[in-house]
Amino acid sequence: MKLKLIPTIIMLLIFALLTAISYQDNAASDGFTKIGFPFNFYLYSGGKFSNPSITSDFGFSTKYFIADLFILILVIVIGNIVVNKWRETNK
């Protein structure tokens, strides 16, 4: 299967837009800073917590980042398959 440039760029932009929409920056007001779509691969808070197990999840999560990249690659491949099938039926 050959990946097409334009559909791949469009899917990358959509994925980046969804990541930007799901971004939250509330750490300054005792909230959380969350980055990542569909999984939050970065989590931070400047607040104080009485439960230390909450703070163990802060920082960069490699497994969620790899999962996000895998989902992005899967979306690109499936999107290119759909575009190729659509082009074949419209010939």
Phi and psi in radians as a Rosetta constraint file:
Dihedral C 1 N 2 CA 2 C 2 CIRCULARHARMONIC -1.845 0.35
Dihedral N 2 CA 2 C 2 N 3 CIRCULARHARMONIC 2.210 0.35
Dihedral C 2 N 3 CA 3 C 3 CIRCULARHARMONIC -1.413 0.35
Dihedral N 3 CA 3 C 3 N 4 CIRCULARHARMONIC 2.337 0.35
Dihedral C 3 N 4 CA 4 C 4 CIRCULARHARMONIC -1.581 0.35
Dihedral N 4 CA 4 C 4 N 5 CIRCULARHARMONIC 2.528 0.35
Dihedral C 4 N 5 CA 5 C 5 CIRCULARHARMONIC -1.230 0.35
Dihedral N 5 CA 5 C 5 N 6 CIRCULARHARMONIC -0.863 0.35
Dihedral C 5 N 6 CA 6 C 6 CIRCULARHARMONIC -1.118 0.35
Dihedral N 6 CA 6 C 6 N 7 CIRCULARHARMONIC -0.862 0.35
Dihedral C 6 N 7 CA 7 C 7 CIRCULARHARMONIC -1.093 0.35
Dihedral N 7 CA 7 C 7 N 8 CIRCULARHARMONIC -0.597 0.35
Dihedral C 7 N 8 CA 8 C 8 CIRCULARHARMONIC -1.156 0.35
Dihedral N 8 CA 8 C 8 N 9 CIRCULARHARMONIC -0.758 0.35
Dihedral C 8 N 9 CA 9 C 9 CIRCULARHARMONIC -1.126 0.35
Dihedral N 9 CA 9 C 9 N 10 CIRCULARHARMONIC -0.704 0.35
Dihedral C 9 N 10 CA 10 C 10 CIRCULARHARMONIC -1.095 0.35
Dihedral N 10 CA 10 C 10 N 11 CIRCULARHARMONIC -0.758 0.35
Dihedral C 10 N 11 CA 11 C 11 CIRCULARHARMONIC -1.184 0.35
Dihedral N 11 CA 11 C 11 N 12 CIRCULARHARMONIC -0.627 0.35
Dihedral C 11 N 12 CA 12 C 12 CIRCULARHARMONIC -1.110 0.35
Dihedral N 12 CA 12 C 12 N 13 CIRCULARHARMONIC -0.745 0.35
Dihedral C 12 N 13 CA 13 C 13 CIRCULARHARMONIC -1.141 0.35
Dihedral N 13 CA 13 C 13 N 14 CIRCULARHARMONIC -0.696 0.35
Dihedral C 13 N 14 CA 14 C 14 CIRCULARHARMONIC -1.110 0.35
Dihedral N 14 CA 14 C 14 N 15 CIRCULARHARMONIC -0.766 0.35
Dihedral C 14 N 15 CA 15 C 15 CIRCULARHARMONIC -1.112 0.35
Dihedral N 15 CA 15 C 15 N 16 CIRCULARHARMONIC -0.717 0.35
Dihedral C 15 N 16 CA 16 C 16 CIRCULARHARMONIC -1.151 0.35
Dihedral N 16 CA 16 C 16 N 17 CIRCULARHARMONIC -0.667 0.35
Dihedral C 16 N 17 CA 17 C 17 CIRCULARHARMONIC -1.129 0.35
Dihedral N 17 CA 17 C 17 N 18 CIRCULARHARMONIC -0.749 0.35
Dihedral C 17 N 18 CA 18 C 18 CIRCULARHARMONIC -1.126 0.35
Dihedral N 18 CA 18 C 18 N 19 CIRCULARHARMONIC -0.630 0.35
Dihedral C 18 N 19 CA 19 C 19 CIRCULARHARMONIC -1.144 0.35
Dihedral N 19 CA 19 C 19 N 20 CIRCULARHARMONIC -0.731 0.35
Dihedral C 19 N 20 CA 20 C 20 CIRCULARHARMONIC -1.168 0.35
Dihedral N 20 CA 20 C 20 N 21 CIRCULARHARMONIC -0.650 0.35
Dihedral C 20 N 21 CA 21 C 21 CIRCULARHARMONIC -1.186 0.35
Dihedral N 21 CA 21 C 21 N 22 CIRCULARHARMONIC -0.660 0.35
Dihedral C 21 N 22 CA 22 C 22 CIRCULARHARMONIC -1.449 0.35
Dihedral N 22 CA 22 C 22 N 23 CIRCULARHARMONIC -0.070 0.35
Dihedral C 22 N 23 CA 23 C 23 CIRCULARHARMONIC -1.150 0.35
Dihedral N 23 CA 23 C 23 N 24 CIRCULARHARMONIC 2.335 0.35
Dihedral C 23 N 24 CA 24 C 24 CIRCULARHARMONIC -2.233 0.35
Dihedral N 24 CA 24 C 24 N 25 CIRCULARHARMONIC 2.311 0.35
Dihedral C 24 N 25 CA 25 C 25 CIRCULARHARMONIC -2.230 0.35
Dihedral N 25 CA 25 C 25 N 26 CIRCULARHARMONIC 1.410 0.35
Dihedral C 25 N 26 CA 26 C 26 CIRCULARHARMONIC -2.061 0.35
Dihedral N 26 CA 26 C 26 N 27 CIRCULARHARMONIC 0.304 0.35
Dihedral C 26 N 27 CA 27 C 27 CIRCULARHARMONIC -1.167 0.35
Dihedral N 27 CA 27 C 27 N 28 CIRCULARHARMONIC -0.496 0.35
Dihedral C 27 N 28 CA 28 C 28 CIRCULARHARMONIC -1.204 0.35
Dihedral N 28 CA 28 C 28 N 29 CIRCULARHARMONIC -0.377 0.35
Dihedral C 28 N 29 CA 29 C 29 CIRCULARHARMONIC -2.014 0.35
Dihedral N 29 CA 29 C 29 N 30 CIRCULARHARMONIC 0.797 0.35
Dihedral C 29 N 30 CA 30 C 30 CIRCULARHARMONIC 0.984 0.35
Dihedral N 30 CA 30 C 30 N 31 CIRCULARHARMONIC 0.580 0.35
Dihedral C 30 N 31 CA 31 C 31 CIRCULARHARMONIC -1.955 0.35
Dihedral N 31 CA 31 C 31 N 32 CIRCULARHARMONIC -2.670 0.35
Dihedral C 31 N 32 CA 32 C 32 CIRCULARHARMONIC -2.157 0.35
Dihedral N 32 CA 32 C 32 N 33 CIRCULARHARMONIC 2.588 0.35
Dihedral C 32 N 33 CA 33 C 33 CIRCULARHARMONIC -1.771 0.35
Dihedral N 33 CA 33 C 33 N 34 CIRCULARHARMONIC 2.107 0.35
Dihedral C 33 N 34 CA 34 C 34 CIRCULARHARMONIC -2.200 0.35
Dihedral N 34 CA 34 C 34 N 35 CIRCULARHARMONIC 2.301 0.35
Dihedral C 34 N 35 CA 35 C 35 CIRCULARHARMONIC -2.280 0.35
Dihedral N 35 CA 35 C 35 N 36 CIRCULARHARMONIC 2.345 0.35
Dihedral C 35 N 36 CA 36 C 36 CIRCULARHARMONIC 2.324 0.35
Dihedral N 36 CA 36 C 36 N 37 CIRCULARHARMONIC 2.528 0.35
Dihedral C 36 N 37 CA 37 C 37 CIRCULARHARMONIC -2.501 0.35
Dihedral N 37 CA 37 C 37 N 38 CIRCULARHARMONIC 2.286 0.35
Dihedral C 37 N 38 CA 38 C 38 CIRCULARHARMONIC -1.430 0.35
Dihedral N 38 CA 38 C 38 N 39 CIRCULARHARMONIC -0.255 0.35
Dihedral C 38 N 39 CA 39 C 39 CIRCULARHARMONIC -1.848 0.35
Dihedral N 39 CA 39 C 39 N 40 CIRCULARHARMONIC 2.488 0.35
Dihedral C 39 N 40 CA 40 C 40 CIRCULARHARMONIC -1.387 0.35
Dihedral N 40 CA 40 C 40 N 41 CIRCULARHARMONIC 1.862 0.35
Dihedral C 40 N 41 CA 41 C 41 CIRCULARHARMONIC -1.588 0.35
Dihedral N 41 CA 41 C 41 N 42 CIRCULARHARMONIC -0.111 0.35
Dihedral C 41 N 42 CA 42 C 42 CIRCULARHARMONIC -2.377 0.35
Dihedral N 42 CA 42 C 42 N 43 CIRCULARHARMONIC 2.254 0.35
Dihedral C 42 N 43 CA 43 C 43 CIRCULARHARMONIC -2.403 0.35
Dihedral N 43 CA 43 C 43 N 44 CIRCULARHARMONIC 2.297 0.35
Dihedral C 43 N 44 CA 44 C 44 CIRCULARHARMONIC -2.587 0.35
Dihedral N 44 CA 44 C 44 N 45 CIRCULARHARMONIC 2.599 0.35
Dihedral C 44 N 45 CA 45 C 45 CIRCULARHARMONIC -2.597 0.35
Dihedral N 45 CA 45 C 45 N 46 CIRCULARHARMONIC 2.425 0.35
Dihedral C 45 N 46 CA 46 C 46 CIRCULARHARMONIC -1.620 0.35
Dihedral N 46 CA 46 C 46 N 47 CIRCULARHARMONIC -0.014 0.35
Dihedral C 46 N 47 CA 47 C 47 CIRCULARHARMONIC -1.374 0.35
Dihedral N 47 CA 47 C 47 N 48 CIRCULARHARMONIC 2.973 0.35
Dihedral C 47 N 48 CA 48 C 48 CIRCULARHARMONIC -1.754 0.35
Dihedral N 48 CA 48 C 48 N 49 CIRCULARHARMONIC 2.415 0.35
Dihedral C 48 N 49 CA 49 C 49 CIRCULARHARMONIC -2.171 0.35
Dihedral N 49 CA 49 C 49 N 50 CIRCULARHARMONIC 2.478 0.35
Dihedral C 49 N 50 CA 50 C 50 CIRCULARHARMONIC -1.455 0.35
Dihedral N 50 CA 50 C 50 N 51 CIRCULARHARMONIC -0.336 0.35
Dihedral C 50 N 51 CA 51 C 51 CIRCULARHARMONIC -1.774 0.35
Dihedral N 51 CA 51 C 51 N 52 CIRCULARHARMONIC 1.908 0.35
Dihedral C 51 N 52 CA 52 C 52 CIRCULARHARMONIC -1.222 0.35
Dihedral N 52 CA 52 C 52 N 53 CIRCULARHARMONIC -0.266 0.35
Dihedral C 52 N 53 CA 53 C 53 CIRCULARHARMONIC -1.226 0.35
Dihedral N 53 CA 53 C 53 N 54 CIRCULARHARMONIC -0.383 0.35
Dihedral C 53 N 54 CA 54 C 54 CIRCULARHARMONIC -1.200 0.35
Dihedral N 54 CA 54 C 54 N 55 CIRCULARHARMONIC -0.727 0.35
Dihedral C 54 N 55 CA 55 C 55 CIRCULARHARMONIC -1.278 0.35
Dihedral N 55 CA 55 C 55 N 56 CIRCULARHARMONIC -0.246 0.35
Dihedral C 55 N 56 CA 56 C 56 CIRCULARHARMONIC -1.215 0.35
Dihedral N 56 CA 56 C 56 N 57 CIRCULARHARMONIC -0.330 0.35
Dihedral C 56 N 57 CA 57 C 57 CIRCULARHARMONIC -1.579 0.35
Dihedral N 57 CA 57 C 57 N 58 CIRCULARHARMONIC -0.023 0.35
Dihedral C 57 N 58 CA 58 C 58 CIRCULARHARMONIC -1.311 0.35
Dihedral N 58 CA 58 C 58 N 59 CIRCULARHARMONIC 2.699 0.35
Dihedral C 58 N 59 CA 59 C 59 CIRCULARHARMONIC 1.807 0.35
Dihedral N 59 CA 59 C 59 N 60 CIRCULARHARMONIC -2.855 0.35
Dihedral C 59 N 60 CA 60 C 60 CIRCULARHARMONIC -1.514 0.35
Dihedral N 60 CA 60 C 60 N 61 CIRCULARHARMONIC 2.294 0.35
Dihedral C 60 N 61 CA 61 C 61 CIRCULARHARMONIC -1.905 0.35
Dihedral N 61 CA 61 C 61 N 62 CIRCULARHARMONIC 1.929 0.35
Dihedral C 61 N 62 CA 62 C 62 CIRCULARHARMONIC -1.140 0.35
Dihedral N 62 CA 62 C 62 N 63 CIRCULARHARMONIC -0.685 0.35
Dihedral C 62 N 63 CA 63 C 63 CIRCULARHARMONIC -1.154 0.35
Dihedral N 63 CA 63 C 63 N 64 CIRCULARHARMONIC -0.667 0.35
Dihedral C 63 N 64 CA 64 C 64 CIRCULARHARMONIC -1.263 0.35
Dihedral N 64 CA 64 C 64 N 65 CIRCULARHARMONIC -0.592 0.35
Dihedral C 64 N 65 CA 65 C 65 CIRCULARHARMONIC -1.143 0.35
Dihedral N 65 CA 65 C 65 N 66 CIRCULARHARMONIC -0.762 0.35
Dihedral C 65 N 66 CA 66 C 66 CIRCULARHARMONIC -1.144 0.35
Dihedral N 66 CA 66 C 66 N 67 CIRCULARHARMONIC -0.666 0.35
Dihedral C 66 N 67 CA 67 C 67 CIRCULARHARMONIC -1.104 0.35
Dihedral N 67 CA 67 C 67 N 68 CIRCULARHARMONIC -0.720 0.35
Dihedral C 67 N 68 CA 68 C 68 CIRCULARHARMONIC -1.093 0.35
Dihedral N 68 CA 68 C 68 N 69 CIRCULARHARMONIC -0.752 0.35
Dihedral C 68 N 69 CA 69 C 69 CIRCULARHARMONIC -1.119 0.35
Dihedral N 69 CA 69 C 69 N 70 CIRCULARHARMONIC -0.707 0.35
Dihedral C 69 N 70 CA 70 C 70 CIRCULARHARMONIC -1.101 0.35
Dihedral N 70 CA 70 C 70 N 71 CIRCULARHARMONIC -0.741 0.35
Dihedral C 70 N 71 CA 71 C 71 CIRCULARHARMONIC -1.130 0.35
Dihedral N 71 CA 71 C 71 N 72 CIRCULARHARMONIC -0.698 0.35
Dihedral C 71 N 72 CA 72 C 72 CIRCULARHARMONIC -1.074 0.35
Dihedral N 72 CA 72 C 72 N 73 CIRCULARHARMONIC -0.790 0.35
Dihedral C 72 N 73 CA 73 C 73 CIRCULARHARMONIC -1.100 0.35
Dihedral N 73 CA 73 C 73 N 74 CIRCULARHARMONIC -0.720 0.35
Dihedral C 73 N 74 CA 74 C 74 CIRCULARHARMONIC -1.096 0.35
Dihedral N 74 CA 74 C 74 N 75 CIRCULARHARMONIC -0.737 0.35
Dihedral C 74 N 75 CA 75 C 75 CIRCULARHARMONIC -1.111 0.35
Dihedral N 75 CA 75 C 75 N 76 CIRCULARHARMONIC -0.724 0.35
Dihedral C 75 N 76 CA 76 C 76 CIRCULARHARMONIC -1.118 0.35
Dihedral N 76 CA 76 C 76 N 77 CIRCULARHARMONIC -0.794 0.35
Dihedral C 76 N 77 CA 77 C 77 CIRCULARHARMONIC -1.143 0.35
Dihedral N 77 CA 77 C 77 N 78 CIRCULARHARMONIC -0.811 0.35
Dihedral C 77 N 78 CA 78 C 78 CIRCULARHARMONIC -1.140 0.35
Dihedral N 78 CA 78 C 78 N 79 CIRCULARHARMONIC -0.715 0.35
Dihedral C 78 N 79 CA 79 C 79 CIRCULARHARMONIC -1.080 0.35
Dihedral N 79 CA 79 C 79 N 80 CIRCULARHARMONIC -0.700 0.35
Dihedral C 79 N 80 CA 80 C 80 CIRCULARHARMONIC -1.192 0.35
Dihedral N 80 CA 80 C 80 N 81 CIRCULARHARMONIC -0.621 0.35
Dihedral C 80 N 81 CA 81 C 81 CIRCULARHARMONIC -1.103 0.35
Dihedral N 81 CA 81 C 81 N 82 CIRCULARHARMONIC -0.767 0.35
Dihedral C 81 N 82 CA 82 C 82 CIRCULARHARMONIC -1.114 0.35
Dihedral N 82 CA 82 C 82 N 83 CIRCULARHARMONIC -0.759 0.35
Dihedral C 82 N 83 CA 83 C 83 CIRCULARHARMONIC -1.122 0.35
Dihedral N 83 CA 83 C 83 N 84 CIRCULARHARMONIC -0.731 0.35
Dihedral C 83 N 84 CA 84 C 84 CIRCULARHARMONIC -1.125 0.35
Dihedral N 84 CA 84 C 84 N 85 CIRCULARHARMONIC -0.726 0.35
Dihedral C 84 N 85 CA 85 C 85 CIRCULARHARMONIC -1.142 0.35
Dihedral N 85 CA 85 C 85 N 86 CIRCULARHARMONIC -0.692 0.35
Dihedral C 85 N 86 CA 86 C 86 CIRCULARHARMONIC -1.125 0.35
Dihedral N 86 CA 86 C 86 N 87 CIRCULARHARMONIC -0.704 0.35
Dihedral C 86 N 87 CA 87 C 87 CIRCULARHARMONIC -1.177 0.35
Dihedral N 87 CA 87 C 87 N 88 CIRCULARHARMONIC -0.633 0.35
Dihedral C 87 N 88 CA 88 C 88 CIRCULARHARMONIC -1.157 0.35
Dihedral N 88 CA 88 C 88 N 89 CIRCULARHARMONIC -0.666 0.35
Dihedral C 88 N 89 CA 89 C 89 CIRCULARHARMONIC -1.317 0.35
Dihedral N 89 CA 89 C 89 N 90 CIRCULARHARMONIC -0.378 0.35
Dihedral C 89 N 90 CA 90 C 90 CIRCULARHARMONIC -1.657 0.35
Dihedral N 90 CA 90 C 90 N 91 CIRCULARHARMONIC 0.134 0.35
